[in-house]
């Protein structure tokens, strides 16, 4: 199911799949999957403990401890913004 969802989202994006921002990324489950499909992923979460559990071995992921409403990222910096892990909470 998850891979089908990603495929549907990516098909709707068109040719520019460079940068994604994953809001409320938690420990990065969806962030890591997105890193395999995008040039760069910004994982953003307000919980430092969750971010500490995120894998650090992905060179195209930047982890940000920030509020979803104030990420510190520039406006219009991404091709896609997701909130994959937070929805079940």
C-alpha positions as CSV (number, residue, x, y, z in Angstrom):
1,X,0.0,0.0,0.0
2,X,2.7,2.5,0.9
3,X,4.7,2.0,-2.3
4,X,1.4,2.4,-4.3
5,X,0.8,5.7,-2.5
6,X,4.3,7.0,-3.3
7,X,3.9,5.9,-6.9
8,X,0.6,7.8,-7.3
9,X,2.1,11.0,-5.7
10,X,5.2,10.9,-7.8
11,X,3.2,10.4,-11.0
12,X,1.3,13.6,-10.2
13,X,4.5,15.6,-9.7
14,X,5.8,15.6,-13.2
15,X,9.5,16.0,-14.1
16,X,10.7,18.1,-11.2
17,X,11.3,15.8,-8.3
18,X,14.3,17.4,-6.7
19,X,13.4,18.5,-3.1
20,X,10.8,17.3,-0.6
21,X,10.0,18.5,2.9
22,X,8.7,15.8,5.2
23,X,6.9,17.7,8.1
24,X,6.5,15.9,11.4
25,X,8.8,13.2,10.2
26,X,9.2,11.5,13.5
27,X,12.2,9.1,13.3
28,X,12.2,9.2,9.6
29,X,10.4,6.1,8.2
30,X,8.8,8.0,5.3
31,X,11.7,10.4,5.0
32,X,14.1,7.5,4.2
33,X,11.7,6.1,1.6
34,X,11.4,9.6,0.0
35,X,15.2,9.9,0.0
36,X,15.4,7.1,-2.5
37,X,13.2,9.0,-4.9
38,X,14.2,12.6,-4.5
39,X,17.5,14.5,-4.8
40,X,17.2,15.9,-1.3
41,X,14.8,15.5,1.6
42,X,14.3,17.8,4.6
43,X,13.0,15.9,7.6
44,X,11.4,18.3,10.0
45,X,10.1,17.4,13.5
46,X,9.5,19.3,16.7
47,X,10.5,16.3,18.9
48,X,14.2,16.1,19.4
49,X,14.0,12.5,20.8
50,X,12.3,11.4,17.6
51,X,14.9,13.0,15.4
52,X,17.7,11.5,17.5
53,X,16.3,8.1,16.5
54,X,16.4,8.9,12.8
55,X,19.0,7.2,10.7
56,X,22.0,9.4,9.9
57,X,23.5,7.4,7.0
58,X,21.6,9.1,4.2
59,X,23.6,11.8,2.5
60,X,20.6,13.4,0.8
61,X,18.6,13.9,4.0
62,X,18.8,17.0,6.3
63,X,17.2,16.7,9.7
64,X,15.7,19.8,11.2
65,X,14.4,20.2,14.8
66,X,11.7,22.8,14.2
67,X,8.0,23.4,14.4
68,X,5.8,22.6,11.4
69,X,4.7,26.2,11.2
70,X,8.3,27.6,11.4
71,X,10.7,25.2,9.7
72,X,13.3,27.8,8.9
73,X,13.4,26.6,5.3
74,X,12.9,29.2,2.5
75,X,9.5,29.7,0.9
76,X,8.9,27.6,-2.3
77,X,12.1,25.5,-1.7
78,X,10.4,22.2,-2.4
79,X,8.6,20.3,-5.1
80,X,6.6,18.4,-2.5
81,X,5.7,18.8,1.1
82,X,4.5,15.7,3.0
83,X,3.2,14.9,6.4
84,X,3.3,11.1,6.2
85,X,3.9,9.9,9.7
86,X,1.9,12.5,11.6
87,X,-1.5,11.6,10.2
88,X,-2.0,8.5,12.4
89,X,-1.5,10.6,15.5
